[in-house]
Amino acid sequence: MIRLVASDMDGTLLNSQKETGRGLKGVIRTLRNRGVLFAAASGRSRGSILSYFDDMPVTVIANNGGAVYLEDGTLLFTGEFPYEKARPVMEAARSASYMHLVLIGVKDTYVQMDEPEEHKIFADFYFNKKVRFVPSLEQVFLTDQIVKISISTGANRQNENRGMKFMQQFADTFSLVLSGDGWVDLTRKGISKGYGLEQVCRHYEIAMEDTIVFGDYLNDLDMLRLTPNSYAMANAHQEVKKACMNVTRFTNNEDGVVRELTNIFGLE
């Protein structure tokens, strides 16, 4: 019996304009009334994720698993790392002109004020206007628990593989994933969306075979592989489609998740 639905956000639950599909909130309410929980899993921060759900009861797997929150906002887990570990990554990213930094903490998402305007606009759009622009990224380690480093390589994705290859030098101390829209994400070693989903299921005592998971990109693979009820979006990366048991009929721009859940649960 399905007890939990988990979905990625960008490229899955959100369309290309960063909007949720029609009927999503109604589906979540109906599932909740049937005893089925909903978890949003994303590279975004909790604040950015929740801005799409208003007051809906949603479990949040934020920052690619770097922070996990229960429906009531309780922080279940955090994969914080200190500035000493982050510093070499930040220095390396700043050495390449096509890389631009975003730090994601438990409290906020941060971009340095002196970044190019193009990057600031793109980061603000991607994180749904939940970005704080600060004089120094180094200083935020003193006031927040930093759980993820995001590196934008450009909205057109032309440099994402180049950036991923360059950042592989830190693979011994960080988990690295491409998370779509040209982003290279680094979390504490061993942390992923899959790890976050495992924490949620352990807390609620839900077996993996009683979960449904939706995703579209490479940073979703760890959680998609945990369940036999895995769904790659019709617009998903080919590697994601190969790894999943199912592929949705519709894309993220066609309300694919809502339509699939409507069909699976026999909703109107």
Salt bridges, closest charged atoms under 4 A:
ASP8 OD1 - LYS193 NZ 2.78
ASP10 OD1 - LYS18 NZ 2.85
ASP10 OD2 - ARG44 NE 2.81
ASP54 OD2 - LYS25 NZ 2.26
GLU71 OE1 - ARG32 NH2 2.89
GLU91 OE2 - ARG87 NH1 3.24
ASP108 OD2 - ARG132 NH1 3.53
GLU115 OE1 - HIS100 ND1 2.86
GLU117 OE1 - LYS120 NZ 3.42
GLU138 OE2 - ARG94 NH1 2.64
ASP181 OD2 - LYS18 NZ 2.81
ASP185 OD2 - LYS148 NZ 3.32
ASP220 OD1 - LYS193 NZ 2.59
ASP255 OD2 - ARG22 NE 3.13
